[in-house]
Amino acid sequence: MLTILLCVVVAIAIIWVLAYHAASAAVWSLIAGVGLLALTADDVLTSVLTDLMWIAFIAFAVISN
């Protein structure tokens, strides 16, 4: 439970810093991709959910960049 809370707090902090510094879409995509890669490497999510998240990430990254 504490690990999940720590991950949520870190994710909120990263989002806050990126928004505060008005990071470009490329930086947002890079950070989101690294986070998603970490979730995929640790097998935190099921394979179907991971595949859906990668498809959504690629679609939004292509559109925004």
C-alpha positions as CSV (number, residue, x, y, z in Angstrom):
1,M,0.0,0.0,0.0
2,L,2.8,2.4,0.9
3,T,4.5,1.6,-2.5
4,I,1.4,2.6,-4.4
5,L,1.1,5.8,-2.4
6,L,4.7,6.7,-3.1
7,C,4.3,6.0,-6.8
8,V,1.2,8.3,-6.9
9,V,3.0,11.1,-5.1
10,V,6.0,10.8,-7.4
11,A,3.8,10.9,-10.5
12,I,1.9,14.0,-9.2
13,A,5.3,15.7,-8.5
14,I,6.6,15.0,-12.0
15,I,3.4,16.2,-13.6
16,W,3.5,19.4,-11.4
17,V,7.1,20.1,-12.4
18,L,6.4,19.6,-16.1
19,A,3.4,21.9,-16.0
20,Y,5.2,24.5,-13.9
21,H,8.0,24.7,-16.4
22,A,5.7,24.6,-19.4
23,A,7.4,21.6,-20.9
24,S,7.0,20.9,-24.6
25,A,4.9,18.0,-25.8
26,A,8.0,16.1,-26.7
27,V,9.2,16.2,-23.1
28,W,5.8,15.1,-21.8
29,S,5.8,12.2,-24.3
30,L,9.3,11.2,-23.3
31,I,8.5,11.2,-19.6
32,A,5.2,9.3,-20.2
33,G,7.0,6.8,-22.4
34,V,9.7,6.2,-19.7
35,G,7.1,5.7,-17.1
36,L,5.1,3.3,-19.2
37,L,8.2,1.4,-20.1
38,A,9.0,1.1,-16.4
39,L,5.5,-0.3,-15.7
40,T,5.9,-2.7,-18.6
41,A,9.3,-3.9,-17.5
42,D,8.1,-4.6,-13.9
43,D,5.0,-6.4,-15.1
44,V,2.9,-4.2,-12.9
45,L,0.0,-4.3,-15.3
46,T,-1.7,-7.2,-17.1
47,S,-0.6,-7.7,-20.7
48,V,-4.0,-6.6,-22.2
49,L,-4.0,-3.4,-20.2
50,T,-0.3,-2.8,-21.0
51,D,-1.0,-3.2,-24.7
52,L,-4.0,-0.8,-24.6
53,M,-1.9,1.8,-22.7
54,W,0.9,1.5,-25.3
55,I,-1.6,2.0,-28.2
56,A,-3.1,5.0,-26.5
57,F,0.3,6.5,-25.7
58,I,1.5,6.1,-29.3
59,A,-1.7,7.6,-30.7
60,F,-1.6,10.6,-28.4
61,A,2.2,11.1,-28.8
62,V,1.9,11.1,-32.6
63,I,-1.0,13.5,-32.6
64,S,0.5,15.9,-30.0
65,N,4.0,15.9,-31.5
